[in-house]
Amino acid sequence: MSNITRRSLLKRAAALSVGSMIAARGSPVFAQETTIKVGTLKLIHGITPYFYSKFAPAGTTIEVIPFESPTDGKDAVVTGTVDFGIYGLAAATLGAAAGQPGSRW
């Protein structure tokens, strides 16, 4: 049985995302200026998206949008205000408890 740690999972996910960005550089989508909106929480563990621009391909701008609560961030993802967000189970749990749409993942 394989023992996968959180660190190894994050390393694999980062490698896959960077690899897919590099592979897509020749794509017409990346030939133009692209802005990716990333939602995160106003907490110290939500600092990671602020470093994404160091690894983004040329022509890609990372716009970080901070949120006060995971539910606010989840709502932004559901409505398309941000392209993706860095949230955990709390966003789905709090949203579902409040009866908000998009909380049944």
N, C-alpha and C positions, 0 to 999 in steps of 0.2 A: 504494500500500500504506500502510495506516495504522500509524503508530508509536505504540503505546500504552505509556506509562511506568507504573511501579509507582505513582507518586504520582497520576496521573490515574485509574488503576484504583481506587485506594483512595478517591479523592474521589467517583467514581461509585457505588461500593458504599455509602459512607456516606450519600450523598444518597438512594439507593434505599431503604435501611433506615429512615432517618428519615421519608421520604415514606410508606412503607408503615405506619409507626407512626402517623403523623398521620392517614392515611386510615382506619385501623382504630379510631380513638378512639371513634367512634360505635358500634362493634361491642359486643355484649353481653359479649364476652370481656374487653374493657378497662373495662367498667363496674364491675368488682370489683377489689379489690386483687390485684395480680399480682406474683409474685416470679420473676425470671429468674436462674438460677444459671449463672455464666460461669466456666469454668476457664481459668487462665493459668499461665504458668511464673513461678518466683521469679527472674526476670531483669529487667534494666532495660527491655529491649524488650517485656516483658510487662506494662508499666504501663498501657497503653491502657484495658483494661476498668475500671480504677478511675475513669475519667472518664465512663463510659456513663450514670451516673445523672443527670448534668447535662443530658443530651439525651433522657432517657426521659420518656414522657408521664405525666401525673398519675395516681397510683394504681399506678405500676409501681416496684418495688424491684429494684435490681440487687445480687445477692450474688456477690461475687468469691471464688473458691476457688483459692488458689495450689497448684501442684504442683511437686515436685522435678524430675521428668523428663517429657519429652513422652509417653513410654509410659504413665506413670501418668495423665496427663491424657486420653489416648486411651481408656484403660480406663474412666475416669469417664464419658466421652461414650457409649461402647458400653453400659455398664450403666445409664445414665440417672441417675447421681449428679449430673451437671451437664447443663444444657440444650444448651449448645454450648461449644466451647473454641477457644482461639487457639493452634493448633499448626501445624507445617508438615510437610514431607515426612519429617522425622526420626521423628515419631511412628509413621507407617506403616512406615518402613524398620526401625526398631528393634523394633517389635512383630512384624513378619513374620519378622525374623531370629531372634527368640525363639520363634516358632511360636505366638504369641498369637492368639486368635480376634478377629475384627473388623479384622484388619490388611490385608485384601485390598480396598482401595478402588479 
